[in-house]
Amino acid sequence: MSLHRSLANATKVLVEATLKPVQGHRFQPTGFPDLGAATFQDGEGGQHLLVESAQSMANRMEMVCWDREAQDLVAPLRGLPYIRVEQEGVYLTSSIQEAHRINSPYILEGQDKSILEALKKEIGTDAVGPVDRQKLASTLFARDPNSLVHGVFLAKKDLAGGRLRLERALSSFVEAHGTESAVSGGVKNDHVNPSGDTKGGFGNVPFHREEFTAKQIVAYFNLDLAQIRGYRLDDDATELLIALGLFKIRAVLERGLRLRTACDLEVQGIRVTRPEVFALPATSELEAILREQIKKCEPQFRGAQVVAWKSDSAGKKK
């Protein structure tokens, strides 16, 4: 099966997965210090709730690609290049786990400038003139193909004036529809000194808690095929990126839906809304495609990339 050919007439793949709490009816949504829960209404007055944001889901779709025990990519993705950071020969972090991926200070701001200098040479340093997205995409594909799916922003001035940016080709968020507030509370008990000074962490402290119920919870996924094709990579590389995006959707739905202690969800159903004739391949099928495409794309990869982390004293705060 060729995903690239079967999706030739589609500009994107849109997937919706209906979810429910694994136990009971209540769940805890994402919250923001200055907003609380992100509730909103539609044009007809319906009550809705953001359960998980696009930025959080992007990170979760990275987490399911990483084997924490092995400190490496999960088995079906082994062979994909990425940038690994080690401190005195011991694993520290990587371009898969870092909040800003290749733009991580552990990759570009330490004493080891190997990746930074390579990017300067391969992409260029001109602060003016149009950015060559095809050159940027081919360079990133050789060093970390995952960044072409996740998105990347190389914000260093000595890399084309800090203008090197690729949007997320795969985005996702979780919403709840027909929501109602479920208010409760509790007490932090101090069995030694119940009336102690609460400012110092002592004493009994009552607290307010708000959870929610919903008629429906839906995870939405959008894989932008037009953007991936716009990288102008060859067919094998394009097939790999499409398979990687679909694999992430499957993986997060199967292994990544325990969003918080009080928000553990499971899948009730999955449907592809665009293109309607396309069915989301099974995980085993996507894994087989990925293994095949990784082998085919090996000549385009840079191979093992290790950055030795040691802080650049010039970058320390004064």
Secondary structure in CASP SS format (residue, H / E / C, confidence):
PFRMAT SS
TARGET T0000
AUTHOR 0000-0000-0000
METHOD secondary structure of the structure
MODEL  1
M C 1.00
S C 1.00
L H 1.00
H H 1.00
R H 1.00
S H 1.00
L C 1.00
A C 1.00
N C 1.00
A C 1.00
T C 1.00
K E 1.00
V E 1.00
L E 1.00
V E 1.00
E E 1.00
A E 1.00
T E 1.00
L E 1.00
K E 1.00
P E 1.00
V C 1.00
Q C 1.00
G C 1.00
H C 1.00
R C 1.00
F E 1.00
Q C 1.00
P C 1.00
T C 1.00
G E 1.00
F E 1.00
P C 1.00
D C 1.00
L C 1.00
G E 1.00
A E 1.00
A C 1.00
T E 1.00
F E 1.00
Q E 1.00
D C 1.00
G C 1.00
E C 1.00
G C 1.00
G C 1.00
Q E 1.00
H E 1.00
L E 1.00
L E 1.00
V E 1.00
E E 1.00
S C 1.00
A H 1.00
Q H 1.00
S H 1.00
M H 1.00
A H 1.00
N H 1.00
R H 1.00
M H 1.00
E H 1.00
M H 1.00
V C 1.00
C C 1.00
W E 1.00
D E 1.00
R C 1.00
E C 1.00
A C 1.00
Q C 1.00
D E 1.00
L E 1.00
V C 1.00
A H 1.00
P H 1.00
L H 1.00
R C 1.00
G C 1.00
L C 1.00
P C 1.00
Y C 1.00
I E 1.00
R E 1.00
V E 1.00
E E 1.00
Q E 1.00
E C 1.00
G C 1.00
V E 1.00
Y E 1.00
L E 1.00
T E 1.00
S E 1.00
S C 1.00
I C 1.00
Q C 1.00
E C 1.00
A C 1.00
H C 1.00
R H 1.00
I H 1.00
N H 1.00
S C 1.00
P H 1.00
Y H 1.00
I H 1.00
L H 1.00
E C 1.00
G C 1.00
Q C 1.00
D C 1.00
K C 1.00
S H 1.00
I H 1.00
L H 1.00
E H 1.00
A H 1.00
L H 1.00
K H 1.00
K H 1.00
E H 1.00
I H 1.00
G C 1.00
T C 1.00
D C 1.00
A C 1.00
V C 1.00
G C 1.00
P C 1.00
V C 1.00
D C 1.00
R H 1.00
Q H 1.00
K H 1.00
L H 1.00
A H 1.00
S H 1.00
T H 1.00
L H 1.00
F H 1.00
A H 1.00
R H 1.00
D C 1.00
P C 1.00
N H 1.00
S H 1.00
L H 1.00
V H 1.00
H H 1.00
G C 1.00
V E 1.00
F E 1.00
L E 1.00
A C 1.00
K C 1.00
K C 1.00
D C 1.00
L C 1.00
A H 1.00
G H 1.00
G H 1.00
R C 1.00
L E 1.00
R E 1.00
L E 1.00
E C 1.00
R C 1.00
A C 1.00
L E 1.00
S E 1.00
S E 1.00
F E 1.00
V E 1.00
E E 1.00
A E 1.00
H E 1.00
G E 1.00
T E 1.00
E E 1.00
S E 1.00
A E 1.00
V E 1.00
S E 1.00
G E 1.00
G E 1.00
V E 1.00
K E 1.00
N C 1.00
D C 1.00
H C 1.00
V C 1.00
N C 1.00
P C 1.00
S C 1.00
G C 1.00
D C 1.00
T H 1.00
K H 1.00
G H 1.00
G C 1.00
F C 1.00
G C 1.00
N C 1.00
V E 1.00
P E 1.00
F E 1.00
H E 1.00
R E 1.00
E E 1.00
E E 1.00
F E 1.00
T E 1.00
A E 1.00
K E 1.00
Q E 1.00
I E 1.00
V E 1.00
A E 1.00
Y E 1.00
F E 1.00
N E 1.00
L E 1.00
D E 1.00
L H 1.00
A H 1.00
Q H 1.00
I H 1.00
R H 1.00
G H 1.00
Y C 1.00
R C 1.00
L C 1.00
D C 1.00
D H 1.00
D H 1.00
A H 1.00
T H 1.00
E H 1.00
L H 1.00
L H 1.00
I H 1.00
A H 1.00
L H 1.00
G H 1.00
L H 1.00
F H 1.00
K H 1.00
I H 1.00
R H 1.00
A H 1.00
V H 1.00
L H 1.00
E H 1.00
R H 1.00
G C 1.00
L C 1.00
R E 1.00
L E 1.00
R E 1.00
T C 1.00
A C 1.00
C E 1.00
D E 1.00
L E 1.00
E E 1.00
V E 1.00
Q E 1.00
G E 1.00
I E 1.00
R E 1.00
V E 1.00
T E 1.00
R E 1.00
P C 1.00
E C 1.00
V C 1.00
F C 1.00
A C 1.00
L C 1.00
P C 1.00
A C 1.00
T H 1.00
S H 1.00
E H 1.00
L H 1.00
E H 1.00
A H 1.00
I H 1.00
L H 1.00
R H 1.00
E H 1.00
Q H 1.00
I H 1.00
K H 1.00
K H 1.00
C H 1.00
E H 1.00
P H 1.00
Q H 1.00
F C 1.00
R C 1.00
G C 1.00
A C 1.00
Q E 1.00
V E 1.00
V E 1.00
A E 1.00
W C 1.00
K C 1.00
S C 1.00
D C 1.00
S H 1.00
A H 1.00
G H 1.00
K C 1.00
K C 1.00
K C 1.00
END
